[in-house]
Amino acid sequence: MTQAQPQTPQQAIHKVTRNDLPLSCPRPGEALDGLHPRVYLAIEKTGSVTCPYCGARYQLSE
């Protein structure tokens, strides 16, 4: 018997601007604050990044 894998809802992409850099997750004041260690994410080169802890997705908007 094969068990179905639970599906996770697709997370929204958080839009950030160059004024938000350096980018950290969780961002100050977010609901995720305190749920995992603050990590700084390199978004400048690719324009998008995913947090390795919680899977939050960020996209750089000009």
C-alpha positions as CSV (number, residue, x, y, z in Angstrom):
1,M,0.0,0.0,0.0
2,T,1.4,3.4,-1.0
3,Q,1.0,6.3,1.3
4,A,0.3,9.7,-0.2
5,Q,2.8,12.4,0.7
6,P,1.2,15.4,2.4
7,Q,1.1,18.5,0.2
8,T,2.4,21.8,1.6
9,P,0.6,24.9,0.4
10,Q,2.7,27.1,-1.9
11,Q,4.1,29.9,0.0
12,A,3.7,33.5,-1.2
13,I,6.7,35.3,-2.6
14,H,7.7,38.2,-0.4
15,K,8.7,41.2,-2.6
16,V,11.7,43.2,-1.3
17,T,13.6,46.2,-2.6
18,R,17.2,47.3,-2.4
19,N,16.2,49.5,0.6
20,D,15.4,46.2,2.5
21,L,19.0,44.9,2.1
22,P,20.7,43.2,3.7
23,L,17.9,40.7,3.6
24,S,17.4,38.5,6.7
25,C,14.8,35.9,7.5
26,P,12.8,36.3,9.5
27,R,12.6,40.0,8.8
28,P,12.2,42.3,11.8
29,G,8.6,42.4,13.0
30,E,7.5,39.3,10.9
31,A,5.3,36.6,12.5
32,L,8.2,34.2,12.0
33,D,10.4,36.3,14.3
34,G,11.8,33.9,17.0
35,L,10.8,30.7,15.2
36,H,14.2,30.1,13.7
37,P,17.6,31.8,13.9
38,R,18.0,35.0,11.9
39,V,19.9,34.2,8.7
40,Y,21.1,36.7,6.1
41,L,20.2,35.7,2.6
42,A,22.2,36.7,-0.5
43,I,19.6,37.9,-3.0
44,E,21.6,40.5,-4.9
45,K,23.1,38.3,-7.6
46,T,20.1,36.1,-8.5
47,G,17.2,38.3,-7.6
48,S,15.4,35.6,-5.6
49,V,16.2,33.3,-2.6
50,T,14.5,30.8,-0.4
51,C,15.2,30.6,3.4
52,P,16.8,27.3,4.2
53,Y,15.0,27.1,7.6
54,C,11.4,27.9,6.9
55,G,11.2,27.9,3.1
56,A,10.0,31.6,2.8
57,R,10.6,32.8,-0.7
58,Y,11.9,36.3,-1.5
59,Q,12.1,38.2,-4.8
60,L,14.0,41.4,-5.4
61,S,11.9,44.1,-7.0
62,E,13.5,47.2,-8.6
